[in-house]
Amino acid sequence: MKSISIASFFALCLAFGGCSAVEERLDCRDICTDYDACLGDVDVQDCVDACEDQNHRDIDDCDACLDSEGMGCIDCSIECADLAF
């Protein structure tokens, strides 16, 4: 079972042009889903598309803040401001 998961991961990496691209897309989906839950009425797909065009470090910083215990989109407004979506 573990080898199937590893093979699936590498297949995704190849399909999306590299593992960092897969991680970035997942981070953007996570960020945009959090913003939709917090603010409401966020078009998650448009948000993901805009997010993916941003600096990888900014995406990581925003995602890390949102994943921190007790932090929400309002608390992370400084870390997520550079994403500008």
N, CA, C and O atoms as CSV, one atom per row, in Angstrom:
chain,resi,resn,atom,element,x,y,z
A,1,MET,N,N,0.822,-1.189,0.000
A,1,MET,CA,C,0.000,0.000,0.000
A,1,MET,C,C,0.868,1.256,0.000
A,1,MET,O,O,0.570,2.226,-0.697
A,2,LYS,N,N,1.948,1.229,0.790
A,2,LYS,CA,C,2.838,2.385,0.864
A,2,LYS,C,C,3.477,2.671,-0.490
A,2,LYS,O,O,3.640,3.834,-0.860
A,3,SER,N,N,3.841,1.628,-1.234
A,3,SER,CA,C,4.473,1.842,-2.538
A,3,SER,C,C,3.503,2.457,-3.536
A,3,SER,O,O,3.920,3.195,-4.429
A,4,ILE,N,N,2.215,2.162,-3.397
A,4,ILE,CA,C,1.210,2.765,-4.271
A,4,ILE,C,C,1.104,4.254,-3.980
A,4,ILE,O,O,1.001,5.060,-4.905
A,5,SER,N,N,1.130,4.626,-2.711
A,5,SER,CA,C,1.060,6.035,-2.330
A,5,SER,C,C,2.272,6.800,-2.848
A,5,SER,O,O,2.136,7.913,-3.356
A,6,ILE,N,N,3.444,6.214,-2.723
A,6,ILE,CA,C,4.672,6.846,-3.211
A,6,ILE,C,C,4.616,6.992,-4.727
A,6,ILE,O,O,4.974,8.042,-5.262
A,7,ALA,N,N,4.178,5.965,-5.413
A,7,ALA,CA,C,4.065,6.025,-6.867
A,7,ALA,C,C,3.050,7.084,-7.290
A,7,ALA,O,O,3.273,7.802,-8.264
A,8,SER,N,N,1.956,7.183,-6.575
A,8,SER,CA,C,0.936,8.192,-6.878
A,8,SER,C,C,1.490,9.597,-6.686
A,8,SER,O,O,1.229,10.487,-7.496
A,9,PHE,N,N,2.250,9.797,-5.623
A,9,PHE,CA,C,2.846,11.101,-5.360
A,9,PHE,C,C,3.773,11.503,-6.503
A,9,PHE,O,O,3.697,12.628,-6.996
A,10,PHE,N,N,4.645,10.595,-6.926
A,10,PHE,CA,C,5.567,10.917,-8.007
A,10,PHE,C,C,4.841,11.122,-9.331
A,10,PHE,O,O,5.272,11.932,-10.151
A,11,ALA,N,N,3.761,10.410,-9.548
A,11,ALA,CA,C,2.961,10.614,-10.759
A,11,ALA,C,C,2.354,12.016,-10.755
A,11,ALA,O,O,2.330,12.692,-11.783
A,12,LEU,N,N,1.868,12.445,-9.598
A,12,LEU,CA,C,1.334,13.803,-9.488
A,12,LEU,C,C,2.417,14.843,-9.725
A,12,LEU,O,O,2.188,15.848,-10.399
A,13,CYS,N,N,3.586,14.601,-9.175
A,13,CYS,CA,C,4.696,15.533,-9.367
A,13,CYS,C,C,5.027,15.689,-10.844
A,13,CYS,O,O,5.225,16.804,-11.326
A,14,LEU,N,N,5.087,14.588,-11.550
A,14,LEU,CA,C,5.394,14.637,-12.980
A,14,LEU,C,C,4.266,15.294,-13.763
A,14,LEU,O,O,4.525,16.072,-14.681
A,15,ALA,N,N,3.040,14.997,-13.421
A,15,ALA,CA,C,1.888,15.535,-14.148
A,15,ALA,C,C,1.780,17.047,-13.999
A,15,ALA,O,O,1.362,17.729,-14.935
A,16,PHE,N,N,2.150,17.581,-12.839
A,16,PHE,CA,C,2.021,19.013,-12.603
A,16,PHE,C,C,3.326,19.760,-12.827
A,16,PHE,O,O,3.402,20.950,-12.520
A,17,GLY,N,N,4.344,19.112,-13.345
A,17,GLY,CA,C,5.576,19.796,-13.678
A,17,GLY,C,C,6.550,19.944,-12.529
A,17,GLY,O,O,7.432,20.800,-12.589
A,18,GLY,N,N,6.428,19.164,-11.516
A,18,GLY,CA,C,7.367,19.205,-10.407
A,18,GLY,C,C,6.651,19.181,-9.077
A,18,GLY,O,O,5.507,19.622,-8.960
A,19,CYS,N,N,7.333,18.662,-8.081
A,19,CYS,CA,C,6.728,18.520,-6.754
A,19,CYS,C,C,6.435,19.863,-6.117
A,19,CYS,O,O,5.449,19.993,-5.392
A,20,SER,N,N,7.262,20.863,-6.368
A,20,SER,CA,C,6.993,22.168,-5.773
A,20,SER,C,C,5.706,22.762,-6.333
A,20,SER,O,O,4.995,23.471,-5.621
A,21,ALA,N,N,5.401,22.484,-7.585
A,21,ALA,CA,C,4.155,22.977,-8.179
A,21,ALA,C,C,2.949,22.311,-7.528
A,21,ALA,O,O,1.927,22.962,-7.310
A,22,VAL,N,N,3.056,21.029,-7.216
A,22,VAL,CA,C,1.964,20.315,-6.545
A,22,VAL,C,C,1.776,20.876,-5.148
A,22,VAL,O,O,0.649,21.140,-4.730
A,23,GLU,N,N,2.874,21.060,-4.419
A,23,GLU,CA,C,2.794,21.607,-3.063
A,23,GLU,C,C,2.202,23.010,-3.094
A,23,GLU,O,O,1.363,23.347,-2.258
A,24,GLU,N,N,2.631,23.828,-4.046
A,24,GLU,CA,C,2.128,25.194,-4.157
A,24,GLU,C,C,0.623,25.205,-4.434
A,24,GLU,O,O,-0.110,26.002,-3.849
A,25,ARG,N,N,0.169,24.336,-5.311
A,25,ARG,CA,C,-1.263,24.270,-5.628
A,25,ARG,C,C,-2.062,23.842,-4.391
A,25,ARG,O,O,-3.124,24.399,-4.114
A,26,LEU,N,N,-1.553,22.857,-3.650
A,26,LEU,CA,C,-2.233,22.413,-2.433
A,26,LEU,C,C,-2.250,23.515,-1.379
A,26,LEU,O,O,-3.261,23.714,-0.705
A,27,ASP,N,N,-1.133,24.233,-1.234
A,27,ASP,CA,C,-1.078,25.347,-0.284
A,27,ASP,C,C,-2.077,26.426,-0.676
A,27,ASP,O,O,-2.779,26.961,0.182
A,28,CYS,N,N,-2.149,26.753,-1.962
A,28,CYS,CA,C,-3.082,27.783,-2.423
A,28,CYS,C,C,-4.526,27.351,-2.198
A,28,CYS,O,O,-5.359,28.165,-1.798
A,29,ARG,N,N,-4.828,26.094,-2.448
A,29,ARG,CA,C,-6.188,25.608,-2.211
A,29,ARG,C,C,-6.516,25.720,-0.718
A,29,ARG,O,O,-7.623,26.116,-0.354
A,30,ASP,N,N,-5.563,25.373,0.136
A,30,ASP,CA,C,-5.748,25.461,1.584
A,30,ASP,C,C,-5.979,26.913,2.018
A,30,ASP,O,O,-6.893,27.194,2.793
A,31,ILE,N,N,-5.160,27.822,1.521
A,31,ILE,CA,C,-5.285,29.241,1.846
A,31,ILE,C,C,-6.649,29.767,1.407
A,31,ILE,O,O,-7.344,30.422,2.183
A,32,CYS,N,N,-7.023,29.487,0.186
A,32,CYS,CA,C,-8.273,30.017,-0.366
A,32,CYS,C,C,-9.498,29.419,0.309
A,32,CYS,O,O,-10.504,30.105,0.491
A,33,THR,N,N,-9.422,28.158,0.678
A,33,THR,CA,C,-10.522,27.532,1.410
A,33,THR,C,C,-10.665,28.176,2.791
A,33,THR,O,O,-11.782,28.413,3.252
A,34,ASP,N,N,-9.537,28.460,3.451
A,34,ASP,CA,C,-9.571,29.135,4.748
A,34,ASP,C,C,-10.172,30.537,4.614
A,34,ASP,O,O,-10.977,30.954,5.446
A,35,TYR,N,N,-9.776,31.258,3.563
A,35,TYR,CA,C,-10.322,32.596,3.364
A,35,TYR,C,C,-11.816,32.553,3.062
A,35,TYR,O,O,-12.560,33.424,3.513
A,36,ASP,N,N,-12.257,31.568,2.319
A,36,ASP,CA,C,-13.687,31.436,2.046
A,36,ASP,C,C,-14.453,31.160,3.338
A,36,ASP,O,O,-15.525,31.723,3.557
A,37,ALA,N,N,-13.906,30.298,4.191
A,37,ALA,CA,C,-14.560,29.980,5.460
A,37,ALA,C,C,-14.598,31.207,6.375
A,37,ALA,O,O,-15.556,31.396,7.125
A,38,CYS,N,N,-13.574,32.024,6.313
A,38,CYS,CA,C,-13.478,33.185,7.187
A,38,CYS,C,C,-14.302,34.373,6.667
A,38,CYS,O,O,-15.042,35.006,7.421
A,39,LEU,N,N,-14.164,34.658,5.392
A,39,LEU,CA,C,-14.789,35.851,4.834
A,39,LEU,C,C,-16.099,35.568,4.102
A,39,LEU,O,O,-16.956,36.443,3.981
A,40,GLY,N,N,-16.241,34.346,3.620
A,40,GLY,CA,C,-17.419,33.987,2.833
A,40,GLY,C,C,-17.367,34.610,1.447
A,40,GLY,O,O,-16.670,35.599,1.221
A,41,ASP,N,N,-18.100,34.029,0.541
A,41,ASP,CA,C,-18.237,34.540,-0.817
A,41,ASP,C,C,-16.910,34.715,-1.554
A,41,ASP,O,O,-16.774,35.630,-2.366
A,42,VAL,N,N,-15.941,33.858,-1.284
A,42,VAL,CA,C,-14.673,33.868,-2.007
A,42,VAL,C,C,-14.766,32.808,-3.098
A,42,VAL,O,O,-15.090,31.655,-2.812
A,43,ASP,N,N,-14.485,33.181,-4.340
A,43,ASP,CA,C,-14.439,32.209,-5.428
A,43,ASP,C,C,-13.122,31.454,-5.281
A,43,ASP,O,O,-12.064,31.955,-5.662
A,44,VAL,N,N,-13.192,30.264,-4.734
A,44,VAL,CA,C,-11.987,29.507,-4.380
A,44,VAL,C,C,-11.128,29.241,-5.609
A,44,VAL,O,O,-9.906,29.367,-5.526
A,45,GLN,N,N,-11.716,28.880,-6.740
A,45,GLN,CA,C,-10.914,28.583,-7.927
A,45,GLN,C,C,-10.191,29.829,-8.442
A,45,GLN,O,O,-9.018,29.751,-8.807
A,46,ASP,N,N,-10.874,30.973,-8.476
A,46,ASP,CA,C,-10.215,32.217,-8.888
A,46,ASP,C,C,-9.103,32.578,-7.917
A,46,ASP,O,O,-8.035,33.034,-8.324
A,47,CYS,N,N,-9.360,32.373,-6.638
A,47,CYS,CA,C,-8.365,32.637,-5.609
A,47,CYS,C,C,-7.135,31.749,-5.802
A,47,CYS,O,O,-6.004,32.229,-5.722
A,48,VAL,N,N,-7.352,30.458,-6.055
A,48,VAL,CA,C,-6.241,29.525,-6.276
A,48,VAL,C,C,-5.434,29.950,-7.498
A,48,VAL,O,O,-4.204,29.954,-7.460
A,49,ASP,N,N,-6.117,30.305,-8.574
A,49,ASP,CA,C,-5.418,30.733,-9.795
A,49,ASP,C,C,-4.557,31.968,-9.534
A,49,ASP,O,O,-3.419,32.040,-9.997
A,50,ALA,N,N,-5.098,32.940,-8.793
A,50,ALA,CA,C,-4.341,34.155,-8.466
A,50,ALA,C,C,-3.187,33.839,-7.522
A,50,ALA,O,O,-2.092,34.381,-7.668
A,51,CYS,N,N,-3.432,32.973,-6.571
A,51,CYS,CA,C,-2.419,32.597,-5.589
A,51,CYS,C,C,-1.214,31.931,-6.255
A,51,CYS,O,O,-0.071,32.220,-5.900
A,52,GLU,N,N,-1.461,31.058,-7.200
A,52,GLU,CA,C,-0.376,30.316,-7.846
A,52,GLU,C,C,0.584,31.215,-8.616
A,52,GLU,O,O,1.714,30.816,-8.899
A,53,ASP,N,N,0.144,32.422,-8.954
A,53,ASP,CA,C,1.001,33.366,-9.670
A,53,ASP,C,C,1.897,34.160,-8.732
A,53,ASP,O,O,2.706,34.969,-9.187
A,54,GLN,N,N,1.765,33.939,-7.436
A,54,GLN,CA,C,2.507,34.708,-6.445
A,54,GLN,C,C,3.827,34.029,-6.084
A,54,GLN,O,O,4.090,32.892,-6.474
A,55,ASN,N,N,4.642,34.752,-5.336
A,55,ASN,CA,C,5.941,34.280,-4.874
A,55,ASN,C,C,5.768,33.067,-3.956
A,55,ASN,O,O,4.925,33.079,-3.059
A,56,HIS,N,N,6.563,32.028,-4.183
A,56,HIS,CA,C,6.456,30.782,-3.409
A,56,HIS,C,C,6.655,31.025,-1.909
A,56,HIS,O,O,5.959,30.430,-1.087
A,57,ARG,N,N,7.592,31.885,-1.557
A,57,ARG,CA,C,7.847,32.180,-0.142
A,57,ARG,C,C,6.637,32.836,0.508
A,57,ARG,O,O,6.295,32.521,1.648
A,58,ASP,N,N,5.979,33.756,-0.220
A,58,ASP,CA,C,4.783,34.412,0.316
A,58,ASP,C,C,3.662,33.401,0.541
A,58,ASP,O,O,2.936,33.485,1.532
A,59,ILE,N,N,3.522,32.449,-0.375
A,59,ILE,CA,C,2.518,31.396,-0.243
A,59,ILE,C,C,2.819,30.561,0.995
A,59,ILE,O,O,1.922,30.275,1.788
A,60,ASP,N,N,4.082,30.169,1.163
A,60,ASP,CA,C,4.476,29.363,2.329
A,60,ASP,C,C,4.231,30.107,3.640
A,60,ASP,O,O,3.725,29.524,4.598
A,61,ASP,N,N,4.588,31.397,3.687
A,61,ASP,CA,C,4.409,32.189,4.913
A,61,ASP,C,C,2.934,32.302,5.280
A,61,ASP,O,O,2.567,32.145,6.445
A,62,CYS,N,N,2.096,32.571,4.296
A,62,CYS,CA,C,0.658,32.692,4.543
A,62,CYS,C,C,0.077,31.357,4.999
A,62,CYS,O,O,-0.671,31.303,5.975
A,63,ASP,N,N,0.417,30.295,4.302
A,63,ASP,CA,C,-0.103,28.974,4.645
A,63,ASP,C,C,0.341,28.557,6.046
A,63,ASP,O,O,-0.447,27.994,6.806
A,64,ALA,N,N,1.604,28.834,6.391
A,64,ALA,CA,C,2.118,28.483,7.719
A,64,ALA,C,C,1.366,29.247,8.812
A,64,ALA,O,O,1.058,28.687,9.865
A,65,CYS,N,N,1.075,30.511,8.563
A,65,CYS,CA,C,0.323,31.292,9.549
A,65,CYS,C,C,-1.069,30.719,9.725
A,65,CYS,O,O,-1.519,30.509,10.851
A,66,LEU,N,N,-1.751,30.466,8.625
A,66,LEU,CA,C,-3.118,29.944,8.694
A,66,LEU,C,C,-3.170,28.573,9.356
A,66,LEU,O,O,-4.173,28.217,9.975
A,67,ASP,N,N,-2.088,27.802,9.227
A,67,ASP,CA,C,-2.024,26.473,9.837
A,67,ASP,C,C,-1.640,26.525,11.322
A,67,ASP,O,O,-1.738,25.517,12.022
A,68,SER,N,N,-1.205,27.690,11.800
A,68,SER,CA,C,-0.814,27.838,13.200
A,68,SER,C,C,-2.042,27.732,14.095
A,68,SER,O,O,-3.134,28.174,13.737
A,69,GLU,N,N,-1.842,27.149,15.238
A,69,GLU,CA,C,-2.927,26.972,16.210
A,69,GLU,C,C,-3.536,28.310,16.602
A,69,GLU,O,O,-2.833,29.221,17.039
A,70,GLY,N,N,-4.840,28.417,16.441
A,70,GLY,CA,C,-5.562,29.597,16.875
A,70,GLY,C,C,-5.500,30.789,15.938
A,70,GLY,O,O,-6.043,31.847,16.255
A,71,MET,N,N,-4.852,30.643,14.795
A,71,MET,CA,C,-4.741,31.755,13.858
A,71,MET,C,C,-5.804,31.624,12.775
A,71,MET,O,O,-6.160,30.516,12.373
A,72,GLY,N,N,-6.300,32.742,12.315
A,72,GLY,CA,C,-7.289,32.760,11.252
A,72,GLY,C,C,-6.902,33.774,10.197
A,72,GLY,O,O,-5.834,34.381,10.275
A,73,CYS,N,N,-7.762,33.960,9.214
A,73,CYS,CA,C,-7.406,34.839,8.099
A,73,CYS,C,C,-7.215,36.289,8.546
A,73,CYS,O,O,-6.373,36.992,7.987
A,74,ILE,N,N,-7.968,36.745,9.525
A,74,ILE,CA,C,-7.792,38.108,10.014
A,74,ILE,C,C,-6.451,38.231,10.743
A,74,ILE,O,O,-5.730,39.211,10.557
A,75,ASP,N,N,-6.120,37.238,11.572
A,75,ASP,CA,C,-4.853,37.240,12.301
A,75,ASP,C,C,-3.654,37.176,11.368
A,75,ASP,O,O,-2.576,37.658,11.716
A,76,CYS,N,N,-3.823,36.599,10.207
A,76,CYS,CA,C,-2.722,36.388,9.274
A,76,CYS,C,C,-2.712,37.411,8.139
A,76,CYS,O,O,-2.070,37.196,7.111
A,77,SER,N,N,-3.415,38.509,8.326
A,77,SER,CA,C,-3.524,39.485,7.240
A,77,SER,C,C,-2.169,40.047,6.818
A,77,SER,O,O,-1.973,40.345,5.640
A,78,ILE,N,N,-1.235,40.198,7.747
A,78,ILE,CA,C,0.093,40.709,7.388
A,78,ILE,C,C,0.857,39.673,6.570
A,78,ILE,O,O,1.436,40.006,5.536
A,79,GLU,N,N,0.865,38.411,7.027
A,79,GLU,CA,C,1.585,37.360,6.317
A,79,GLU,C,C,0.982,37.080,4.941
A,79,GLU,O,O,1.690,36.663,4.024
A,80,CYS,N,N,-0.309,37.306,4.799
A,80,CYS,CA,C,-0.994,36.986,3.552
A,80,CYS,C,C,-1.208,38.202,2.647
A,80,CYS,O,O,-1.714,38.065,1.533
A,81,ALA,N,N,-0.827,39.385,3.120
A,81,ALA,CA,C,-1.062,40.625,2.362
A,81,ALA,C,C,-0.359,40.627,1.006
A,81,ALA,O,O,-0.899,41.151,0.032
A,82,ASP,N,N,0.825,40.054,0.934
A,82,ASP,CA,C,1.595,40.065,-0.321
A,82,ASP,C,C,0.948,39.224,-1.415
A,82,ASP,O,O,1.289,39.375,-2.588
A,83,LEU,N,N,0.025,38.344,-1.053
A,83,LEU,CA,C,-0.629,37.509,-2.066
A,83,LEU,C,C,-1.620,38.323,-2.892
A,83,LEU,O,O,-1.885,37.983,-4.045
A,84,ALA,N,N,-2.159,39.368,-2.332
A,84,ALA,CA,C,-3.001,40.340,-3.039
A,84,ALA,C,C,-4.090,39.711,-3.884
A,84,ALA,O,O,-4.202,39.991,-5.077
A,85,PHE,N,N,-4.889,38.863,-3.264
A,85,PHE,CA,C,-6.040,38.332,-3.980
A,85,PHE,C,C,-7.245,38.554,-3.187
A,85,PHE,O,O,-8.340,38.180,-3.609
